[in-house]
Amino acid sequence: MFSQDEIDALISCSKGISEAPKREMRLDGAHLRNTAKLIALDNTKGEFIVFMRQSEDFPENFSIGLSYSPCDGRETIKLLRCNGKHGDYNGSFDQDHPHFDFHIHQASEKAIEAGYLPEKFATKTTEYASFEEAIQCFVKAINLNARDAEKYFPPNSQLIFSFVQ
């Protein structure tokens, strides 16, 4: 189990790239996908994974997330997801539900204690209105060091990451 203080510390600790994302998103089924591995730049042990997914047909339907695999035997936890619009949720067509708009899922101790996925709950956001803007919001939220953020996730990257692998 992860406490809320631990979840918050894992999201906010300074991180650097240990395995860079591919230069371009790869098509897998109906989605473009990419991943990167991160390490904490403090004494936090474990591995962080950034995952990026975007619908090929509906670019406003995307997810950019951070998961953490601890070294202490606990299961991997999804800490944060910046998502685009993807409409229905569990068969519901409630337009007030966050999934009808840009939204952020963040892990919570409350969700874990209730038996839900840690990142079950979502809130609407106006921090971004596209995949490219969500990436910029995400790298700030997870405290990716400035050098790696600029190198691997430059503003206006438009799905092509500007670096040489």
N, C-alpha and C positions, 0 to 999 in steps of 0.2 A: 504494500500500500504506500502511496505517496501522500505526504501532507501538502496542504496548500502552500505553505512556506517553501517546501522543497520544489514543488511545481513552478512556483514563481521564480525561484533562484535558477532553476534549470533553463527556463525561457530567457531570463535576463543576463545570465553569465556571458562574458565575452567569449566569442568563438572565432575560429579560423578554419579555413578549408584544408582538409586532409586528402580528399579525393575530389577533384574538380568535376563539375557537370560536363557532359558532352557539349561539343560546340553547338550542335543543333538538337532540337527536340526530335525524338524518334516516334514515328507512327506505330502504334500498337493497337490494333482493332480500330475503334472509332476515335481514339484519343492520341494526342501528342504527349510524350512523356519524357522526363529527365530526372536524374537524381544527382545528389552530391553528398559527400560525407564531411562531417565537421568534427572538430575536437574543441573542448573547452580550453581557454587560455589561462585558466586558474588551476586549482587542484582538483576540479571535478573529474571523476573517472567515468568512463563509459564512452559510448559513441552516439553521435547525433546524425540523423539522416534527414536531408531535405528532399522532399518529393514534389514534383511538379507535374500536373496533368491538365490538359486543355482539350475540350471537344473540338474535333476537326470541323464539324458542321455548325456548331454553335459556340463561337469563341468566348462568349460571355459566361459559359459554363466551364469553370476551372477550379482547381484546388492547388494551393501551394502550402505545404505543411512541414512540420518539424516533429520527428519522433526521436525518442531517446532509448537506448539499450544500455541499462546499467550493468556493471561488472559484478554485482552482488547477488545475482540469481533471480532478481525480480524480473517480471515480464517487461517487454518493450511497451512504452506508453507514447501515444500521440499527444503531444503537448499543445500544438497550435495548428490551426488551418485557416488560411485566408481564402475564402471561396467566392466564386461568382454566382450569378443567378442560375438556379436550376429548377425552379418551379416546385412541383409537388413534393411532398414529404410524407412518407408513410401513407400514401393514398389521399392525403389531405390537399385541398385546393384553397386553403386559407391565405388570401393575399397579404394578410398582416404577418404571416409567418416569415421569419428571416430568410428562408430559402428562396423567396420570390425576389430578393434583392441581394446586393453584395453584403456578405456577412462574415463574421469571424467566430470560429469555434476555439475555445480555450479549455484545456483540461481543468477539472476542479475536483477537490477532495469530496465535495458534496455529491457530485455525480458518481464517483467511485463508491462512496458509502451507500448510495441508493441502488447500487448494482448495475448502473448504466456504464456505457463506454465513457472513459474519462473526459472526452471532448464532446459529449452529447449536446450540451446546450450551446446555442449560438445567439449572437447579437448582430443587428444590422449595423452597417458602417457606411460612412461617407468619406472614409480615408482614401478610397480608390474607386475607380469606375472602369477598370480594364485589367487584363492580365499583367500588362507592363507596369501599371501603377501599383498593383497588388504586390509585385515582386519588391518594389522599392519600400513599401510599407512593411513587408515581411522582414527584409534584411535589417531594418531598423528595430523592429519588434524583438528579433532574436539576438540583437547585439552582435551582428557579424562585423568583424573589424573592418575599418574603412578601406584599407588596402585591398582586401579580398572582395569586399562589396563592389568597389569600383572596377576591379579587374574581371570578375566573373559575372556580375549582375549590374552592368552599367545602365544608367537611365536611358530610356528609349531603345533598349536592346532589340525589341520586336522579335523575340524568339531565337535570335542568333546571338550567342554569347561571344563577346569579342576577346578571345585569347587564343593562344596557340597551345595545343596539347602535345 
